[in-house]
């Protein structure tokens, strides 16, 4: 059985990734189904070490999504100010 702390961490990172996926290039529905499938495939884990590794992998994905978001924002601002 997992600890409530780990369960809360998993739910939190899932919610954060869902929030970041709202601007995914292929659409939110595509992103959401893929994310759900990824988390569901790891639902059987009951070893705390494996769960922590999964959380670390999700944090890595979160960093990638954030960098994609910031790059898109940077390009948009650059385009707006170059055309003046």
GILINSUL-V399079 format. One record per residue. RES is the residue in one letter. SS is DSSP state (hx for helix, st for strand, lp for the rest). D_FIRST is the distance of its C-alpha to the first C-alpha in whole Angstrom. Layout:
<<RES/SS/D_FIRST> <RES/SS/D_FIRST>>
This chain:
<<X/lp/0> <X/lp/4> <X/lp/7> <X/hx/9> <X/hx/12> <X/hx/10> <X/hx/10> <X/hx/14> <X/hx/15> <X/hx/14> <X/hx/16> <X/hx/19> <X/hx/20> <X/hx/20> <X/hx/22> <X/hx/24> <X/hx/25> <X/hx/26> <X/hx/28> <X/hx/29> <X/hx/30> <X/hx/32> <X/hx/35> <X/lp/34> <X/lp/37> <X/lp/36> <X/lp/35> <X/hx/32> <X/hx/32> <X/hx/31> <X/hx/29> <X/hx/27> <X/hx/26> <X/hx/26> <X/hx/23> <X/hx/21> <X/hx/22> <X/hx/21> <X/hx/17> <X/hx/17> <X/hx/17> <X/lp/14> <X/lp/12> <X/lp/11> <X/lp/9> <X/lp/6> <X/lp/8> <X/hx/9> <X/hx/13> <X/hx/13> <X/hx/11> <X/hx/14> <X/hx/17> <X/hx/16> <X/hx/17> <X/hx/20> <X/hx/21> <X/hx/21> <X/hx/23> <X/hx/25> <X/hx/26> <X/hx/26> <X/hx/29> <X/hx/31> <X/hx/31> <X/hx/32> <X/hx/35> <X/hx/36> <X/hx/36> <X/hx/38> <X/hx/40> <X/hx/41> <X/hx/42> <X/hx/44> <X/hx/46> <X/hx/47> <X/hx/48> <X/hx/50> <X/hx/52> <X/hx/53> <X/hx/54> <X/hx/56> <X/lp/58> <X/lp/60>>
